[in-house]
Amino acid sequence: MTRRYQQALDEGRMAFGVFCALDGYAVSHLFASVGYDFVIIDLQHAAYTWPEIENMCFRIRSEGAAVFLRTASTEPAEVNLALDLPIDGVVLPNISSLAEARAAVAQTKFPPDGERSLGNERHDTIWQAYDAPEPLVGMLVEHKGAVAEIEQIFSELPIDFAWIGTHDLSASMGFDPHDVVAGGKVPPELTVAIDRIRAAARASGVRFWAAEPGADATITGVDARIVRQAALDALHRTRDRLQPRADL
């Protein structure tokens, strides 16, 4: 089954995704069911259990959406566990150099191309994991050290897509991420870094994820903020309709 993320790329249109951090199965399933091309499940800062993640993956994929996991780290145990799940790919965080990127990517490939463990008998018995396509490998660019070597990272390693972690990249470069993201105060140095990452991705055929025209894919938001805003909107609409204002 070709999922909507890959279909969008094949058709030359932008793929739209959502970042999920809310626990439980229903919210991520709902986003997949309304037509998002992909869903990213956050293992770095959310509070999921492993069986919960596994069930979320099956439910998301049943709707035709692709599912990616942002791993909590690039440690071998973390990456191997993530890749044992029914997913379309991983997003690797906290990479600060070409050497770290090389070591992290090695955990996503079976020997002789890498060091990934071939030990998921449970998953092969349940859902034929050994026959699954090789997962896509994404890199979350969020450290100034990675930016300094980004051309080599993208040209020398099998990175499929890149996404800029603006909060952490700002902090790594010495800027207050709240001023950059919430206040819209983008320092020239950060703009230069983002331009460099984009250009390096394009030069090496790495899919570039960003909220800008011409990007291959974009993340429309985080489920927690989207759900909160929808709840507030519903409350305000109903309150305005049924509760007359005292000053009128």
N, C-alpha and C positions, 0 to 999 in steps of 0.2 A: 504493500500500500504506500503510495507516494503522499506524504503529508503536505499540508497547505504551505508550510514554510518553503519547502523545496519547489512546490508548484509555482509559488510567487516568483522565486528566483528564475525558474525555467521560463516563465512568461515575461520576464523583464520588468516586473513591477515590485514595488516596495512591500516587504512582509511586515505585518503588524503584530506585535507581541505585548505581553503583560508580565510584570514581575510579581511573583506571589510569595507572601510571607505569612499570611493568615493560616493558622492551623485548621485542620478539618478537611474533609474531601470536597464539600459542596461548592465552595467559592471558586477554586481553580477549575472544577468541572464546568461550572456555569460560564466562566470566561471562554473555555474551549468550545462550549456548545453554541455561543452566540456568533462565532466566526473568527476569533483570533487565529492567526496563522501559527503562533507558537506561544508557549507558556514557559517561563523560567521559574523554577522552584529554588528558593534560597536556602542553602544549607549552612550559610556562614553566620547569619544573624537571626534566623527564625527558630521556632521551637518545635520542630517536627520529630516524631519517632520514625525509626526506619520502616516498620510495616506500614505506617501512614504514608510515607513517601512512595513506597511501592504501589500502594493502591491508588494514590493520586496519579501516578504515571499511567497505569492502565486506563483509568477513567478519562484522562485528558486525551490519550491517543485514540480511544474509542470514538472520539468526536472528529477525528481527522487532523487535529492540531499536533504539531511537533512539541516535544517536551525536552527542555534543557535543564541541567542542574548546575547551579553555581556551587562549586565545592567549598567546604569550609577552609581548606588549605590545599596545597599541592603535595602533601605527604603521600607516599605510596599507598598506605592503607586506606586513606580517604578517597583517593582517585579510583583505586581498584573497587572499593565498595560501590561507589557511584556508578561505575561502568558495568557492574553486575545487574543493574536495574534496567527495566525496559524503557530506555531513553533514546533520544536522537543525538544527544551530544552533551558535552560539559563546557562550562565556562571556568577557566582557571584563574584564580585571583592571586594577588600579593606577589607578583613576579617582579623582581628588581634588576634583572640582568639577563644577558644571553645565556649564561651558564645555568641559571635557575630555570629559564624557559626550556632549555634543552632537557634538563632533568625531569621537569614536569611533563613535557610532551612524551618523553620515553615511557611514562607510566600509562599512556593511553594506547600504546601499540604492542601487540603480541610479538614475542621473539620470532625472527631475528631482527625485526625493525625496532623493537623497544623492549620494555621490561614488564609489561602488563602480565599479571598472573592468570593462568588458564586453569581456574579452579572452581568455576561456578556450576557445579553439577546440579545443585538444587534448581537453579534458574533454567538450565538447559532441559531438565526434566519437565518443568512446569510450562515454559514458554519458548523452548528451543533457542536458547540464548546463543549457542555456538553458531547458529545459522543467521544470526542478526547481522545487518550491515555494519561496517566499521563506523563507530560514532564520530560525529563531527567534533572538532576541537576548536574551542573559542578561547581567546585571551582577553581578560579584563585589564586594560592598560591603566594603571593607577599609581605608578611609581616613577619618579624622575630618572632613576637608573635604567628602567626599561625604555624610556623615551630616548635616552642617550645611545641605545643600541638597537633601536626599533627596526632600522633597515636590515640589519643582520638577522634579527629574530624572524622577521617576516620572509626574508629571502632564503634562509637556511633551514627553516623548520616547517613542518606540515601544519600550519595554522590555517584553519578554514575561515574564521571570522574574528573580528576584533571589535571591542566595545570599550569606550573610555569611561573609567570611573572618575567622574569630574570632582566629586567630593574629596576622595583620597588623593587624587593627583594634585589638586590644589594645595592640600595640606602638606604633601611631600615636597612641593616647591616653595613652601613657606608662606602660603596665603591662607586667609581665613575662609574655609569652605562655605560658611554661612553667607559671607559677603558675596562670594562668587555665584553660588547657586540660588539663594533666596533673594539677594540684593541685586543680582545681575551686574556686579562689578567685576568684569573679566579683565585681569591684568594682561598687558601685551605679551608677556612671557608665556602665559598660559595659552593664548591664542596661537602663538608660534608653535608651541608643543602640539596642540591639537592639529594644526595644519600639517605638521611633520608626520604625525601618526597617520592621518588620512592619506597623505601622498605616498607614504611607505606602503600602506595597504594596497592602494591602487596599483603601484608599481609591481607588486608581487602577486596580484590576483587574490588578495585576501578580502573577503566580504567585509564591508564597513557598516557597522550599526551606529546610527546617530539620528537625532531628531532634526534633520535638515533635508532639504531637497537633494535628490541624487544619491542618498544613502541606500544601501541594499535592504536594510531592515531598521525598524525603530521600535522602541519600547514606549508604549503610550502612557505608562504610569505604574504605580505600585498598588496592588489590590487593596491594602489597608486604607490608603488615601482615597481611592476611587469609591470604595464602599462607604467610607465616612462621609464623603461629599454627597453621595446619592442619598444617604440617610438624612442629612441636613436639608437637602433640597426638598425631599418628600415631607419632612416635618414643617418646613416653612410654607410650602404650598398649601398644605392642609390647614395649618394654623391661620394663614391669611384668608382662606376661603370660609372658615367656620367661626373664627373669633374676630368680631369687628374691633377695629382699633379705637381706643378710648378718645383719641384726639381728633376723631372725625366728626 
